[in-house]
Amino acid sequence: MQKPFREFLSPLAIVLALTSLSLPTGTRAQTYPIDCAILLCLSGGWPASAPCARARAEFIRRITPWPVEPPLQIWRCPMGASHETDRQSGRAERVIDVLFHEDDFQQSQSLPDLERSFDANSSDAFRHSGKAQTDLVQKVLTLRLTADRADIDISGPEFNFVRSIRVFDVRYASQRKVGENEQCRRDALVYLGTYGTQGEFAWAISKPTALPDAHVGLEDWGLNCPSLYNRSVFVDWQDYDGNYGFEQVNY
C-alpha cells in the first residue's frame, strides 16, 4: 500500500538536517540541489530546520527584485528522467528518494554546459556508432525536454502544492485624483506567475484586483479614490495539507 506523501516529510527533514550539519561549510551547498530542499520543505509547511530555513531564504530571494525568478525551479531538482504516459504508484516516493541516493546529488543543476558540449541537432551526432554516442544523444534530448519542468510525472494530486504557488509581480500600481475635476486615475502593471501541470513556470498579465486578500497596500483599489501607490512582489502557496502561506516584498 502506498504511503501518504506527508509520512515521508519528517524523516526527510531529519536527513536534510543531518546531511547539512555533518559537512564542512564549503561543501554544504553541493550536498543536495537547493530546489529539492525547497520542494520538500515547502510541501511540509517549512518545518523548523537549518536546511529548510536556507531553502526558504532562497525561495524568497528569488522573488526579491530584480529580477523576479520562479521561486521553485523544479527542473533543477533531479528526480530521474521519465516520460512514461501511464501513471505508476509510488511517484511521490521518488521525490524523497533523491535525498537518499548520493549519485543523484551530483547531477548537474544546469543544462547549458552539456548542451554546448554536444549538439544533438547536428547530423554528425547520428553518424557515430556505438552505445556511448547513442546514450549521449538520448540524454541531451531528454534534458532539453525537461529543461523547464519536472523530470518525472508530477501531474498527480500529491504535487498540487507545486501548482498552488502564485507569484504576483506588481511593477507599479498607482491610484490618485487628477485635474480640476479630481478625476480618479488608475495605472497598474501586474504580472502573475503560475506553475503548470509538470511544474513549468509562465507569466501572464494580471491586475490589482486579482491580488489575494493577504497582500498589503492596495486594499482600497477601485474604492472611491484614495491615493495609493505600490510596488511589490507577492508569493503565496498551499502546502501538501492545504495550509496557506505567503510572503510579500515591497520595493
N, C-alpha and C positions, 0 to 999 in steps of 0.2 A: 504493500500500500504506500502510495506516495505521501511523503511528509509535507505538511504545510510549509510554505516558504519561510514564514516567520520563525519556525522552530530552529532554523539554521543561523539566525541572526546573532543570538547570544554567543555561541561558540565561535562564530566568525569574528565578532568584536574582540574576543579574547585572543584569537590568532593574530589579528591585526596589531593588537597592543603588544603581545609578546614578540612578534616579528620586529616591530619598530624599535622596541626598547633594548633588544638584545644585540643590536648592531651599532657600530660607530656612526656618529652623525653624518660623516661624509658619504656613507653608503645607504642611509635610510631611504633616500629618495628613489633608489633603484630597487628597493625590496619588492614593491608591488606598484603597478601603474596607479597613479592618483585617482584616475577615473573609476577604477574598480572599487576603491575605497569610497568615493563619492556615491557610486551606485548603491553599494550595500549599506553605508551609513545612512543615506537618505531614506532608503526603504525601511530601515529600522527606527526612523524618527530621530536620527542623530544621537545615538547612545553616547553617554559620557565616557570618553577615552581620548588619549592623546592623538591616535591616528584619525579618529572621527573629527576631532577639533581641527586638525590640519586639513582634512578633506572639506569641512565646511568653510574654512577660511579661503581655500582655493575656489570653492563654489561661488562664494561671494565676490572674491577678487575678480573673477571673470566678468561679472556684470558691472564692475566699477568703471565708470567711463575714464578714458576712452582707450581702445574701442570696446564695445559691448560684445562679449563672446557667448556662445552657448555654455551655460553653467555646468551641464553634464555633457561630456563628449564621449558617448558610449562607444564610439568606433575606436577609441584609444584604449579600451579595456578588452584584451584578448580573451575570448571565451570559446575559441575553437571554431574555425570557419565551417559553416554548414548552410547548405541551400536546399535541404530536403523540402519537398512540398507537403509531406504528411507530417502532422504533429506527433511527437512521441512523448511518453511520460517522462517525468524527471528533468524537464528542461530547466526549471528553476534551480535545481541542484547543481547544474553545470556552472551557474554563476558562482556558487560557493566553491566549486572545485578549483577555480582559478587560483585561489589563495592557498591551496593545499599542494600545488604542483610547482616546484621551483622553476622548472623549464618554462612554464607559462609566463613567469615574472619577467623573463629575459627577452620576450618577444618585443620587437620594435613597436614603439608607440606612434611612429610617424611613417609615412609611406614614400615621401619624395626620394630619399636616398636609394631605395630599392628600385623605384621606377626609373630613376636616372641611369642606374647601372645596367638596366636591361629593358630594351624597348620591345614590348610584346606585340606591337603593331608592325614591326619590321618583318618583311618576308624572310630575311636571313634567319630569324629565330626559328622558323619552321623547317629550314633546310638541314639543321643539325640533327643528327641521330643520337640515340641514347636516352636512357631513362632520366638522367640528371637534367638534361635540357628540357625534356617534356615536363618534368616536375616543376622546374623554374617558371616555365611559361604558365602553367596552371596556377602557380602560386601568385604570380603577378596579376593575372586576370581575376583571381579570386579577391585579392586585396583591392583591386580597383572597384569591384562590385560592392565591397563593404567599406569603402573609404569614408562614407558619411552616414553609416548606420551600424547597428549591431551585427556581429558576425555569426550569431545564432538566431533562431526564430524567437522573437520576444513578443509575438502577437497575442499571446495568451493573457488572461486576466491577472496572472501573478505579476505581470510587468506593467499594470495600469499606472503604477506610481511614476513611471518614466513619462508616460504620455500626459500625466497630470501637471507637469511642470509648464508654467507660463512665464514669459519674460516680457514686461511692458517697458519699452524704451520711450519715455516722454522727452523727446528732443526739446520741445517747448510747448507750453500751454498758457495762453495769456487771455484774460478777460478784463475789460475795462470800459468805462464810458468815455466817448469821444465827441468832439464838436459842440456847437452851441446847443443842440437839441439833446445832448448827452445820450446819443445812441449807443447801445451796447455792442461792442466789437469783441469778437472772439476769434483767436487764431491758435491753431494747435497742429503739431506734427507728432503723431504717436505711432509706434510700430509694436506689433505683437509677435513674439517668437514662440512657436509651439513645436512639439515633437510628434512625428508621425508613427505609424504602426511599428516600424522597425527601428525607431529611435532617431530617424533623420530629422534635422532641425531646419525650420524655414521661417522667414519673416513675412509679415503681411501688414498692410496699412490698417490702423485701428483708430480709435477716437477716445477722448477723455471719459465719455460716459460708459465705456467698456471696462474702465478700471475697477478692480474689486473694492469692496467696502473698506478693506483694511488699508488701502492706500490713503496717505495723509497729504492734504494740500489742495485738493480740487473738489472737496465735498460739496461746495456751493456752485459748481459749474452748471450754468444754464438756469440758475435761480436768481431772479431779479437782475442784478449785475454788480455784485461786489467785486472789488478789484482783486484779481488773482494772478499769480504767476508761479509756474512750477517747472522745474527741470529735474527729472529723476529717472531711476531705473528701479522697477519693482518686479520681484520674482516671487511666485507662490507655488505651492505644491501640496500633494497629499502623500503621506507615507503608505506603506503596504496595508496598514489597518484603516486607512482613510482619514487619519488625523491631519488637520490643516496646519500649514506653516507658511511663513512669508518673511521677506526681508525687503527693505527699501533703502536705496542710496540716493540722497539728494545732492545736486551739484549746481 
